[in-house]
Amino acid sequence: MINDESIAKMKDGVILINTGRGALVDSNALIRGIRSGKIGAAGLDVYEEENQNVYQDRGDQILGTSITARLCSFPNVVLTSHQAFFTREALSQIAQCTLDNAVAYANGGEYVQGSQVC
């Protein structure tokens, strides 16, 4: 839905917010819109590559040509993890995963990665 054509029809300096689906926005068109100044800012809690990056420690990896890395490089873009699963059960699992990772870090152990809740 959001691509070069639709971005061209937007007002200059528009603020784009996507909380629906990452695939609704052509990320490369978004990047072009930000670089040109057509898009003044963007807030995304869904985006391409989110499954590869959310809840993963990627601190020791070079993201290279990653769309996520490019979006993170802009000072006028905010990326957050998608909160559609914001239920009591999910929050409990996220809290447990966070605590497990904090304990593992404090003890010099490995982070919990790759599970559905972490």
C-alpha positions as CSV (number, residue, x, y, z in Angstrom):
1,M,0.0,0.0,0.0
2,I,2.8,2.4,0.8
3,N,5.2,2.6,-2.1
4,D,6.9,5.1,-4.3
5,E,3.6,6.1,-6.0
6,S,1.6,6.6,-2.8
7,I,4.5,8.4,-1.1
8,A,4.7,10.8,-4.0
9,K,1.1,11.8,-3.3
10,M,1.7,12.6,0.4
11,K,2.4,16.0,1.8
12,D,6.0,17.0,2.2
13,G,7.4,16.1,5.6
14,V,4.7,13.6,6.3
15,I,5.0,11.4,9.4
16,L,4.4,7.7,8.6
17,I,3.3,5.3,11.3
18,N,2.9,1.6,10.6
19,T,1.5,-0.6,13.3
20,G,-0.3,-3.0,11.0
21,R,1.9,-5.3,8.9
22,G,5.5,-4.8,7.8
23,A,4.5,-5.8,4.2
24,L,2.2,-2.8,4.0
25,V,5.2,-0.5,3.5
26,D,7.8,-1.0,0.8
27,S,10.8,-0.4,3.0
28,N,13.0,0.6,0.2
29,A,10.4,3.2,-1.0
30,L,10.2,4.4,2.7
31,I,14.0,4.8,2.8
32,R,14.0,6.8,-0.5
33,G,11.2,9.0,0.9
34,I,13.1,9.7,4.1
35,R,16.3,10.5,2.1
36,S,14.5,12.8,-0.2
37,G,12.7,14.6,2.7
38,K,9.3,13.7,1.5
39,I,8.9,11.6,4.7
40,G,9.8,13.8,7.7
41,A,9.7,10.9,10.2
42,A,8.6,7.3,10.6
43,G,7.5,5.2,13.5
44,L,7.4,1.5,12.9
45,D,6.5,-1.4,15.2
46,V,6.3,-3.7,12.3
47,Y,8.8,-3.9,9.4
48,E,10.6,-6.2,7.1
49,E,13.2,-8.4,8.7
50,E,11.5,-8.0,12.2
51,N,11.4,-11.8,12.7
52,Q,15.2,-12.0,12.2
53,N,15.9,-9.1,14.6
54,V,13.4,-8.9,17.4
55,Y,14.4,-10.8,20.6
56,Q,17.8,-11.8,19.1
57,D,21.2,-10.6,20.2
58,R,22.7,-9.5,17.0
59,G,25.4,-7.3,18.6
60,D,28.2,-9.4,17.3
61,Q,27.0,-9.4,13.7
62,I,27.4,-6.9,10.9
63,L,24.0,-6.3,9.4
64,G,25.4,-5.2,6.0
65,T,22.7,-4.3,3.6
66,S,19.9,-5.0,6.1
67,I,16.8,-2.8,5.8
68,T,16.6,-2.7,9.6
69,A,20.2,-1.4,9.8
70,R,19.4,1.4,7.2
71,L,16.2,2.4,9.1
72,C,18.0,2.4,12.4
73,S,20.6,4.8,10.9
74,F,18.1,7.6,10.5
75,P,17.6,9.9,13.5
76,N,14.0,10.5,12.4
77,V,12.9,6.9,12.5
78,V,11.8,5.0,15.6
79,L,11.6,1.2,15.5
80,T,10.0,-0.8,18.3
81,S,9.1,-4.4,18.7
82,H,5.6,-5.3,17.6
83,Q,3.2,-5.3,20.5
84,A,0.1,-7.0,19.0
85,F,0.6,-10.0,21.3
86,F,0.3,-7.7,24.4
87,T,-1.6,-10.2,26.6
88,R,-1.1,-11.1,30.2
89,E,0.4,-14.4,29.2
90,A,2.7,-12.9,26.6
91,L,3.9,-10.3,29.1
92,S,4.6,-13.0,31.7
93,Q,6.6,-15.0,29.2
94,I,8.5,-11.9,28.0
95,A,9.3,-11.0,31.7
96,Q,10.5,-14.5,32.4
97,C,12.7,-14.5,29.2
98,T,14.2,-11.1,30.2
99,L,14.9,-12.3,33.7
100,D,16.5,-15.6,32.4
101,N,18.7,-13.5,30.0
102,A,19.7,-11.1,32.8
103,V,20.7,-14.1,35.1
104,A,22.5,-15.8,32.2
105,Y,24.4,-12.5,31.5
106,A,25.3,-12.1,35.2
107,N,26.6,-15.6,35.3
108,G,28.5,-15.4,32.1
109,G,26.2,-17.8,30.3
110,E,24.4,-17.8,27.0
111,Y,21.4,-15.8,26.1
112,V,18.1,-17.5,25.5
113,Q,17.5,-17.3,21.8
114,G,15.3,-18.7,19.1
115,S,12.2,-19.7,21.2
116,Q,8.8,-18.4,20.6
117,V,8.7,-16.4,23.7
118,C,12.3,-15.0,23.6
